Amino acid sequence: MSMTDPIADMLTRIRNANQAKLDKVVCPKSKLKIRILEIMREEGYIKGFKVTTEGKFEELVIQLRYLEDKKPVILGLQRVSCPGLRQYVKHNAVPRTRGGMGMCILSTSQGVMSDREAKQKGIGGEVLCSVW
């Protein structure tokens, strides 16, 4: 069975593992997912990730990050633009997540980047997801 929205699937897996306080979560690999995870690692939302081959397909093993008392760093994940309804923004309308306490990940003409980087470069694009 084919998956219609693989990014939403990855975000849901991370959200569920976060609520269950698991150390790591596994999801199928794609270039877009790798770039999203790189941005989340740079911003400090996850510890890291690695690509493994444990069968026919390559998978991503994502290591979640928690504070001292097993309190999750990621408080929320939301898929903004989905295949049925794309959400595009101009360079001057890049959204702020939780008053600047979170971040958005955008797919732009210059690649996938965080909202902060898109504002610096003065470009807009498709808002993929929000993390706070």
N, C-alpha and C positions, 0 to 999 in steps of 0.2 A: 504494500500500500504506500502510495506516495504522500509526502508531507507537504502541505500547502504553505506553511510558514515556518521554516527551520530556525529563524532567529527567535521567534516567539517560543518555540519548543526549548531552545537553549536557555532562555531567560526563565521559563517556567521550571526547568530542572534546577537551575541555580536557586530560585526562590524556594522551591520545595526542600532542597537539601539544606538551605539556610535555616528554615523553620525547624527541620529535624536535627539541626546542629551537627551535621555530618562534616567530616574534614575535607572530603573531595567528592566530585560528581563527574560522571562520564557522559559525553555526548558526541554525536558524529562530527567529523571534521569538515570545514570548508574555509576558504581563504577569508571570506567576510567575517566569519566567527572568530578566526585567529586575530584579525585586526581589532575587532571589538574587545576581545580579551586583553590584547596588548594595551589598549587605552585604559581599560579598567585596572590593569596592573600598574600602569604609570600613575594613575590617580589614587592608588592605594586601596581599592575596593576588594581586590583578591590578592592572595600571596603569589600565585603564578599558575602556569599551566604547562603541559607537555603533550606532545603528539605520540601516541603509541599505536602499534599494530598488534592486536590480540586476536585476530581472526582474518577474515577476508578484507575488512575495511579498516581505515585509519580512524582513530578516535582521539578526542581531546579529553585529558584528565585535568580538571580544574580544581586547584587547591583553594578552598575558601578561607577567609581571614576572619578571626574573632578577637575581641578584646579580652582582658584578663579573666573575667568571670563567664566566659563562653557566650558573651553578648555579641551578636553579629554586627559587622561593620556595615554591611548592606542592609538598610532598613526597608528599602523598596526598590522594585524594578518594574518598569512599565513600558510596554511596546507602544510606540506612538503611531508610526506609519505602518500600515499592514498592506498586504497585496490587494485587498479590495478597496482600500481608501488611502491613497498616498498623501502624506502631509509634507508640503514643501514650504520653506521659509526663505525670505530674502535676507541679505547680509545685515540689514538694520533691524530685523525682526527675529533674530535667533533667540529662542526662549530661555529664560532663567528658571532653573529647577529649584524649588523650595527656597526662593529668595537668594540664590547663589550658593546654598549649602549642598546642592547636588550638581549633577552635570547631565547634559544631553550628548548623545553621540550622533553625528551627522554624516551622511554620505554626500560628498561634494564632488565637483569636477576635478578636484586635486586629491581625491582619495577620502578615506574614512578618517574623521578626526573629531576631537572633542569640541564642545561649544566655545570654549575659551580660545582654542587655536583658530577656529573659524572666524571669530570676532576679530582676532589679531590680523588675520589675512584679509578680512573684509569680504568674505564669500558666504553664500547661503547654500542650501541644498535640502536633501530629504532628511527629516528628523527620524532616525531609526528607533531610539529608545531613550528613556530617562532613568538615571540611577541616583538614589539618595540614601 
